[in-house]
Amino acid sequence: MPEVRWAAASLALFAAGCAAQLAGTPAPVWWTLYLACYAAGGWEPGLAGLRALRERTLDVDLLMVVAAIAAAAIGQVFDGALLIVIFATSGAVEAVVTRRTEESVRALLDLAPERATLLRDDGTETSVPVADLAVGDMVLVRPGERVGADGVVVSGTSEVDQASITGEGLPTPKRPGDEVFAGTVNGTGALRVVVQRVAAESVVARIAAMVEQASAAKARTQLFIERVEQRYSVAVVAGALALVAIPLAFGAAFEPTLLRAMTFMIVASPCAVVLATMPPLLAAIANGGRRGVLVKSAVAMEALGRTGVVAFDKTGTLTEGRPHLESVTPLGGLDEDAVLALAAAAERPSEHPLAAAIVQAAHRRGLPVAEATGFSSVPGRGVRATVGGTDVVVGSPAVLDGVPEVATLEAGGATVVAVIADGRPAGLLALVDRLRPDAAGTVTRLTELTGTAPVLLTGDNAAAAQRVADAVGITDVRAGLLPDAKAAAVRELQAAGRRVLLVGDGVNDAPALATADVGVALGGRGIALAVETADVVIVRDDLTTLPNLLGLSRRARRVVVANVAIAATVIASLVTWDLVGTLPLPLGVAGHEGSTVVVALNGLRLLRAAAWRRAG
């Protein structure tokens, strides 16, 4: 990207200039390098500032370029170059984040297939572009295909993996009358689906639109110095012009008048204020980076410290995102191990996620998994096989009548699988998405930090959501939410005056991540769109880093406030001296640069490992 190339060139030239100056080379050498740094890093903000000026606005970019040029004019070329590098680098980071978000939104639309199989009235099949489908069209979704459009199943049974839309960890059984979504993956059965929404109005298309709109709105959230840049820039420029025009109108000598105005421009330039805000936030970002937490911008780090409530997705965030066997309930004469061994043998040829969990559970118990024969699978029903002469069926508990244990297990949020041996109920297997070991402790620490218990927002069913919420100590549970409903729930929390931090990992979380004041994605298993949309990525999936990060952000904000107070006091003192007296230029530069060094060193204290420990 051009912004990155120019910022890199500016930084390299600045480093070369510093090296040449420290090495004692002739002044023209390092001056040339610094001025080249000016050109590489300053032409874009300078041009942007001039364009803004044509629209009758004055921004801090132009002020920075003018201040840098003024610094060079009085021999302080190093200070001006440092200012240029800071602004060029921040502009490059913003451009990269914006570009990657746009690319991830475009990639989201690739979830939906480009073509679908249209069933015409005469029974013929035709492959057509998904964009050409109309409401009421009938499409055929073969096993393993992605669903081409939002619609309703009219015939066929299957299981559809719709984690990308709802976040559910397990494939969902689909029968006539059930709704399916574009971009979800069909299982082993064939489905005939009536189209309910055109491509541009599908859930996946609405997710893309919501992410794009929310990201654009959040891009306008800026640091304090940027929020006041217009008024501050106007005041400094007006002050400098007044210091030239008014004395000259009363007959003052030109050279001392110009020197006073230039001194004012230097001491009033917001170098120290910029360094008051950026080093603490950047140091906190670097500290988090060493612990596997990527904070994408200083704006995000600043916003973390203002979090009022944390909202969690469930599947893959508070839970591990894959099923585990929780219990075995014998119903006949077999014991738990015998029931599990039969189920594992029958399920071993299957590719279903539940089958893998059952087989793994048998291996963990050290049970022998026999070879099965006559394996067959019925979509939405389960599998049948012969194991050691026993006819075994493993599948939906719907085939069992009058077994109260099924309802009890399902009420606890488990997915229940029935095991039938030679036509008689042998047992029930309860499978759950296991809680992360650190989830409950993280929820407790976040409650202490924010003063408000976190909220659970999930697309999964209410029973499964409540089971997880009870285990971690969350009382506000909102289940069965599609992506737009998740984003709406975030906006509802914001409307109540809370600054929301949302933690998620999937495509279905992306609109809410973009809408929240701060979005945090788990990078280990997180979908690319969620990772790109989020402001923060926990690279190692370690939830325990989140409370530390919030604490570190709050400390960074306190340091920023202290630094701004120091910088503002020094600037006000020097400006007052220059206006009511005669401030020697060397003393003005020394005072200005001294305050810059002080606030920079104060901010860099957050790089220490102790700062992370204390934050936790």
N, C-alpha and C positions, 0 to 999 in steps of 0.2 A: 504494500500500500504506500502511496506517495507520502502520507503523513509520517509513517514509520521510517521511511528512508531518510526524509529530511531531518527528523528528530535524531536518528542515529548518527547522521553526518554532523549535526550540530554538537552532539555529545562528544563524538570522537575529536572534533576540532577543539572543543573546550578542554578536553583532557590533554591533548597535544600542547595547547597553549600553556596550561598549568605546568606541565612537565618542562617545557622550554623556559618558562619564567623561573621555576625553582632551580633549574640547572645553570642559571646565570647567563643565558645566551643574550645576544644584543637585543635591545628593546624592539627594534623593527620586526624581528622574527616572531616574538610572541604576540606583538600587536597584530601582525598580519593574520596569525592563526585565530586570535580572538575575533577580529573583524570578519573573517570567513565564517566563524561560528554565528555571528550576528546575521550574516546573509542567509546561511542555510536554515537556521531556526526561526528567523524573524520575518522572512518575506511573507509567509502565509498569514500569521496573525496580523502583520502590518496591513496586508491587502484586505483582510477581513475587517479590520478596524476602519479602513478608508471607505469600504463599501457601506459599513454601518453609518459612517459619518455622512455619506450621501443620502441616507435615509433619516438623517437628523437625529441619530442616536450616537452616543459616545460610550464605548465599552473599554474594559480594563486592558484588552489586548493592545489597543492603540496606545494607551497610557504607558503600558510596559515597554513598548518599542521606543516611545519618546523618552521615557526615563532612562532606558539603556543607552540611547544615543547621547542624552545629556551627560550621563556618567562618563562615557567615552570622551566627550568634549572637554571635561575637566580632568582627564587623566585616569579615571576609575574604570578602565575598560574591563577589568576582571569582574566587577560587580554587575555591570551590564550584561556580560556574557552569561553569568550565572542565572540571571533573571530570564534571559532568552531560553536557556536550556530547560529551566523549570516549566515554562509555558509550552514549549515545543513538545516536551515529553508527555505532559498531561493531555495535550490535544491528540497525540498519537494513540494513547491508551483509550481515550474516548472513541476515536475512530475505529479501532480494532474491535472493541466491544459491540459497537453499533453494527459493524459489518457481519460479525459472527452471528449475532442475533437474527439479522435478516436472512442469512444463509440457512440457519436452523429452521426458521419458519418455512422457507421454501422446501426444505427437506421433509417437513411434516406432511406436506401435501402428497408426497410420494408414498405415504402409507396406503392411500387408496389406490387400487389398481387402475391402469389407464383404460382397460377394456373389460367388458362384462359380456356374459352369454345371455342374449335376449331370446325369450321364448315367444314366438309369434302365435297368433290365433290358430293357424293351421298346423301347429305342432312342430314346426321347423325351428332350428336353433341358428342364431346369427351372432357373430362376435361384433360388438359395436363399441365405440368410445363411450366411456362412462359419462362424459359431458353431454352425450346425446340422449341419455335416459330421461324419460318423463314420468311424472307421478302416475301410478296405475300400471306401468309396465311390469311384466313378469320376467324375472331373471333366474337363471339356474346357477347355484353355487356348488361346485364339485368339491369332494374331499381335498383338504389341503389348500384350497384357494382362499384368497382374501375376498371378503364381501365387497361388492362394487358400489352399493348404495344403501343408505338408511332405508329400512323397510320392515315388513312383517312377514313371518314365515306362514305360508299357506299349506305346505305339505312337506313331509320329511322330518326326520329327527337327527340331531347331531349334537356335538358339544363345540362351542365357539370360544376361542381364547379372545376375550375382550379387555385384557389388562391395559391395553393402550388407551382405552376410553374410560373404563370404570375403575381400573386399578385392582380389580379382583384377582387374587393370586391363583385361582383355579379356573379351568374352562367351565363355561356355564351351559347346562343342558338347554337345548332349544327344540321346541315343538311347535306345531301349528298355533298361531295366535301370539307367539313371542316376538319381541322386537329385536332386530339386529342392526349393527352400525357399520357404515363403510370403513374399510381399513382393518377390521377385525378378521381373525383367521379361523376358517372353518375346520372342524375336526374330521372324523372318519365317515360321516354321513353326507348325503346329498340333500340340499335344501332348495325349495322353490320359494322365492321371495317376491312380494309385491312392493314396488318402489313407493316410498312415502314422501321422500324429499329429493329434489334435484341436487346435483353434485355441489353447486355453489352454496346450498343451504344445509349440507350434511353436518353432522356433529364435528367431524374432523376438520372441515373447512371453517366452521365457526371457532374451533380452537385456534387455528392459525390466525384468524382475524382478531380474536381477543388478545392473543399474545402480542401481535403487532401494535394494536391500539394501546394496550397497557404499557408496553415498553416505550412507546413514543411519549406517553404521558409522564412516565417516571424519568425520562431523560431530561425533563425540565426541572427536576429537583436538583438543586445545586448547593454548593458549600456557601457558608455565610459570606465570605469575601465576594463571591460571584453574585450573590443576591443584592449587594449594595454597590456593585461596581459602577453602575450608571451614575448614581448621585456622587459617589466619591470621585470618579474620573472628572465629572463636570466641575466639581468644587476645586480640584487641584489645578486643572487647566485654567479655570476662571481666576484663581488666585495668582497663578504665574503671570497671566496676561495683565492682571491689575497691577502687579508689582512692577511691570515694565511701563504700562501706559500712564498710570497716575503720576509717578514721579517725573516722567519725561514731560508730561503736560505742565508741570510746575517748574520746569527748567532744570531738572537734575541732570548730572553728567551721565552719559550713555553707558560707559563701561562698568562703573560700580552698580548702576541700576540693573544691568543685565546679569552681573555676577550675583546680586542678591536674588534675582528671579530664578537663576539656575540653581543656586543653593537651596532655595525653597523647593524646587522641583525634585532635587535629590533627596532632601530630608523628608519630604512629604510622600515620596514614592512608596508604595506598599510592599517593598521587598521584605521587611521584617514581618508584616502581617501575613504575607504569603507563606513565609517560612514558619510563622507561628502556627499556621493551620496544617500545612502539609507534612513536615517531618514527624510530628507525633502520630498522625494517621498512617503514614507510610511505614514508620517503625513498627506500629501495631500490626500492619499487614504483613511485614517481613517476619515478625515474631510468630504470627499464626501460620505463615507458610512453612516454617520449620517444624510445625506440629501437624502438618498434613491438611491445613485449611487454607484454601485459596479465596481471598477476598479480592474481587475484581476491580474495585475503585475506592478512592478515599471517600467518596460520597456514601458508598455502602458501609464502610467502616464507621463513619460518623452516624449513620442511621441506625446501626446495630445498637448503639448505646441508648437510643431513645425508645427501644422496644417496650411496648406496654402489655402485649399478650402474644404468646407463641401458639401457632396452630400446626398440628401434625397431620400428615397423611398416615394411613395405617400400614397397608401392605408394602413391605420392602423398606419402610421407614422405622416404625416402632416394632415391626416384625421382620423376620428374615426373608419373607417373600417366597417361601416354598413350603409345601406341606410336610408334616412329620406325624408319625403315628403317636397318638397320645394314650390310647387305651384299647384293650381288647375285652369285649364282653361275651363270654360263652353263653349260648342259648340251649345247647343240647348236652350230650354226654362228653364232648371233647373239652380239654383244658385250653388255656390261653395259647400256649405254644403250639398245640396241634392245630388250632383254628388259624393262627398266623402262618404256619408252615403250609397249610393247604392253599390259603389265599396267595401267598408269595409264589408258590409253584404255578398256580393258574395265571397269575398276572405277569410272570417274568417275560413272556413274549410281547407284552403290550408296551406301547410307547407313551401311555398316558402318565401325567405327572403323579397322579395318585398311585399308579402301579409301581412307579419307581420308589415312592416313599414306603410302600408296603414291603417291597423286596429288600430295601436298605434296612428296614426295621428288623426283618428276619435275620439278616446277616449280622446286625449288631447284637442280637440275642444268641448268635452262634447256632441258629437252627439250620438243619439241612434243607435245601430247596430242591425238591425232586424235579425230574424232567416231566413235563406235561405233554399229552398228546391230544389231538383233535381240537386244537385251540381255535376259537372263533370269537368275533367281537360284534356286538350289536350296538350301534350308535345310540347314546342316551340310556342304554340299559346296563351294559357291563360286558363281562367276558365269560366264556364257558370253556372248560377244558376237562380232560380226564387225568387224574393224578393218582397213580398207584391203584387203579381200578375203581376209584371213586369219582363220580360225576360231580364236578365243582362249578358253581356259578358264583361269581363275585361281581356285585353291581349295586344298582339303586335299591334302597330299602323300601321303595314303593311296592315291591312285590310281597312284602310281609304285612299281614293284617293282624291287628291286635297286639302288637309288641310295644309296650309303653316305653321301653328303654330308648327307642328311636327318638321319640319326641323329647325325652329328657336330654339326650346327647345333643340334639340339634338346638335345643333352647340354650345350651351352653356355648353355642357358636361353633360347634364342630361339624365337619362334613362326615356323614355316616355312610359306611359301605357295608352291605350285607354279604355274609358268606353262607351259601347253601350247599350242603353235601348230600348227594343222592336224594334230592327233593325235600330235605328237611332243614330248617334253620339251624345253622351250626354256631353262628356268632355274629357280632357286630364289631367293626373297626371304626374308631373315632380318630379322624385326622384333623389337625389344626395347623395353622401357620404360626410357628413358634415365635414367642416374644424374644426380642434382642435382650441379652443379659444386662445391658447397661440402660435399658429404656426407663425403668421405674426410677432409678437414681437420677437420671437426667431430668425427668419430669419434676421431681421433688426440688432439685437445685434451681431449675428455671422458675418454679413457683416462688421460691424464696427471693430470687433476683428481681422478678418483675412485680411481685405482689399479687399476681393473678394466676390462677390455675390454667394450664394450657387447654386448648380446644382440639377435639378430634374431628377432622373432616375426611370422610371416606366414601368411595363409591360402593363399598362392600355392603353386605346385608346388615341389618340392625343387630342381630344376635352375635355375629362375629365381631362387630365393632364394639359392642358392650362388653364382651369377654375381655378384649384387649384393654379397654378403658378401665375396667375394674382392676385389672392386674397392675396398671401403672399409676392409678390414682387420678384419672380424669373423669370429671362429672358432666361436662358439656360435650355431648356426643351428637354428631350430625351425620347420619348414614344414608346410603343410597343416592349419593350426589354425583351427577354427571359433571363434566368439566365446567360448564357455564354456571352451574349451581354452586360449585366450589368457589369460583371467583365472586359470585354474588354473596356468598357467606363471608368472604374476606371484606367485601365492601360494606357489608352490614356491621361488622366489627369496627371498621374504620369510621363509619357514620356515628357510632357510639362514642367517638373521640379517642379510640385506641390506635396506637401504632402497631401494626401487625407484622410479625415475623412468621413466615410459613416454611415448613420443612417438608420436602417431597422428593420423589425420584422418578416419576413417570410422565409420559405424554399428557395423561389426564390431569396432572398437576401444573402443567406449564402456564395456563391462563391465570391460575391463582398465584403462582410464583411471580408472574409479571405484575399482577395487580397489587400484591402485598407491598408494604413499605420496604421490606427486605425479604428476598426469596433465597432459601438455602436448599441446595440439592446434594444428595448423597452420590458421590462420584463412582463408588465401587461398582454398583449395578445400575446406576442412573441412566435413563435414556438420554441420548444426545441433546434433544430439544430442552429437556429439563435442566441439564447441565449448562447449556448455553444461555437459557433464559434467566437462570438464577443469578443473584448478585454474589453469592458465596457458594463454594463447592467444598464439601468435606470429602477430601480425596480418598481417605482410608476408611470411610464409613464408620468413624468413631464418634458416636453421639456425645460422648463425655467431653469432647472439645467445645461443644456449643456453649455451655455455661461459662467456660473460661473465656471464650471469644466475646461474649456479651460483657463480662466483667472488664476485659481489657479495653473494649471500645469505650466503656463508661470512663475508665481512667484516662484514656486518650482524650476524650472530650473535656475532662477537667484540666488536663495539661494545655489543651488548645485555649480554653478560657483564660488560664493564667498567662499564657504566652501573648494572647491578643491584648490583655491588660498591660503587660510590660511594653509591647511594641507600640500600642496606642499612646501610652504615657510618654515614652521617649519621643515619638513623632510630635505629639502636642507640645512638649517642652521645647524641642528644637525649632518647630515652626513659630511658636510664640517668640522665642529669642530672635529668630530671623526677622519677624515682623516689627517688634518693638525696639529692637536693639541692632547691633551689628554682630552677626554670627560669623566668626572666621570659617571659611570653607573647610580647611583641614579638620577643625574641631567638629563641624557639622557632619562631615564624612565619617570621622572617628566615632561619634556618638551613634550615628545611624548604623554603621557596620558593627559596632559593639553590640547594639541591641539585636541585630540580626544573628550574630554568633551566639549570644546568650539563649535566644529562643530556639535556635537550631539544636544546641547541645541539650537543652531541657527536653526537647521532643525526642531526641535519640536515646534517652534513658529507657524508653519503652522497648528497646531492642533486647534488653537483658532477659535471661531466662527467669530471673526472680519476678519480673513483671508479670509473666504468664502464670507463675505459681500463685502469686498474690491475687491475681484476677479470679482464680478458681476458688 
